[in-house]
Amino acid sequence: MAGKRDILAIEGGKAAVPKGVIKAWPPISALDRKLVLASLAGNKHSFGPNCVAFEKEYAAWNGNKFAITTNSGTAALHMGVAACGLGAGDHVLVPAYSWSSSATCVLHHNCLPVFVDVDFDTINMDVKKIERAITPRTKAIIVVHLHGLAANMEKVLQVARKHNLFVIEDACQAHGAVFKGKKVGQWGDCAAFSFNQNKCLCSGEGGMFVTDNEEIAKKARQLWSFGETSTPVQSRDFHAYALGWMYRNNDLTAAFGRAQLTRLTDYIRTQRENGALLIRELKGLRGLILPTEPAGHEHTWYNFTSRIDMKALGWTGDPKRLRDAMMKALQAEGVPVGVWQSFILPAMTVFLAKNAYGKGCPWSCRYSKDVRYDVNAYPAAQRHCVSHFGMTTPLRAPNGARAVKAVADGFRKVFENVGRLDVDKILGPPK
Ligand SMILES: Cc1ncc(COP(=O)(O)O)c(C=O)c1O
């Protein structure tokens, strides 16, 4: 248990989390090796039998009628935009704080993202602000289930139905997240999952597109494989019936994904137990804003993201400086925290400079009505950006109470001794 008199590791004291206590992600089992090596030994390394099986198994796991394995979550998002029939100049609502491709997938299809601020408590799109962002050109909402917390899909769907909008779920971070008893990916018209390194299902890189709508599945498959109408396991006529990309996955990656999928339910159970324990350990720590799990939601704690309460700590300087100094002190204690996104989406150069396709396109396309991006219009996203830090590994299998309690010790040590931190010494003088 940390005490006030402990010397902080950043000042030369002993780290709260001893080396080796936090185990790496993802755990690799005999089944991972067996399936990947069997795929290697076969001679169908492009879209092969593991890809076909992975699609069926993921659709069953998530409760969807159709699943298409992709080479990234971004590809699956772009497939969603195309499959919903969106086109040049259409507006798509996107939360102001997310991964870049939650919004750039819209540009990929010649449409324009329109940003909606997030709710500070959940960090998901603020459902109270959706309606006022709708324009006559709005055709869809990309709703992101950020950090493993499902958005309030009842409220999102209420607005979407009223205004006849498609709903594309960006579930890239939210495998197994539940809202009102139903998993993400089952609520909208379609959804995208990511399987890259850090995700709750890791296959190295990769993703999955899911939908219950046959027409949407068909259109998504066209974009996925050169605009063709058949998959590589069927007989092909190699004809581009529509605009296509090459978003297919390979067999080795799918084999790895299938093996990990057999443990995904257990992984999420572990994360939920670890997240609940960490919250119990840290509740009431002065200056720490813990992440929330509103009633009706099952958070997966994909990324356990906290914020610093600057006011409670009496900090009146640049919030980023206190956050960065505290983060360095936590890292010195062996707590693997980091800033996830340090820019809100509308502050990213691609939107401010409108430099997507050159010559101002797609914003200057004759079907487009110009959309302006005002970085000051998203105060909750901005406040989150400058005060947050998150972590993933300590809550993931095979880690359990030992790792979580060690991490909690590190938090207590730093937050209880925050008055001793010399921000300028840690970070250097302000620029
Ligand atoms: C919210 C969100 N959307 C989309 C993506 C894109 O997924 P991928 O890296 O598999 O393309 C990510 C990836 O980190 C993400 O976090």
The ligand as a MOL file (V3000), in Angstrom:
LIG
                    3D

  0  0  0     0  0            999 V3000
M  V30 BEGIN CTAB
M  V30 COUNTS 16 16 0 0 0
M  V30 BEGIN ATOM
M  V30 1 C -12.2240 3.9600 -32.9890 0
M  V30 2 C -11.3920 3.3660 -34.0900 0
M  V30 3 N -11.9030 3.3300 -35.3370 0
M  V30 4 C -11.2010 2.8120 -36.3600 0
M  V30 5 C -9.9460 2.2750 -36.1800 0
M  V30 6 C -9.2210 1.7230 -37.3570 0
M  V30 7 O -8.9090 0.3490 -37.2200 0
M  V30 8 P -7.6950 -0.2470 -38.0520 0
M  V30 9 O -6.4320 0.2360 -37.4160 0
M  V30 10 O -7.8590 -1.7270 -37.9350 0
M  V30 11 O -7.8440 0.2320 -39.4450 0
M  V30 12 C -9.3640 2.3010 -34.9140 0
M  V30 13 C -8.0090 1.7600 -34.7270 0
M  V30 14 O -7.3240 1.9650 -33.7800 0
M  V30 15 C -10.1060 2.8560 -33.8340 0
M  V30 16 O -9.5910 2.9170 -32.6130 0
M  V30 END ATOM
M  V30 BEGIN BOND
M  V30 1 1 1 2
M  V30 2 1 2 3
M  V30 3 2 2 15
M  V30 4 2 3 4
M  V30 5 1 4 5
M  V30 6 1 5 6
M  V30 7 2 5 12
M  V30 8 1 6 7
M  V30 9 1 7 8
M  V30 10 2 8 9
M  V30 11 1 8 10
M  V30 12 1 8 11
M  V30 13 1 12 13
M  V30 14 1 12 15
M  V30 15 2 13 14
M  V30 16 1 15 16
M  V30 END BOND
M  V30 END CTAB
M  END
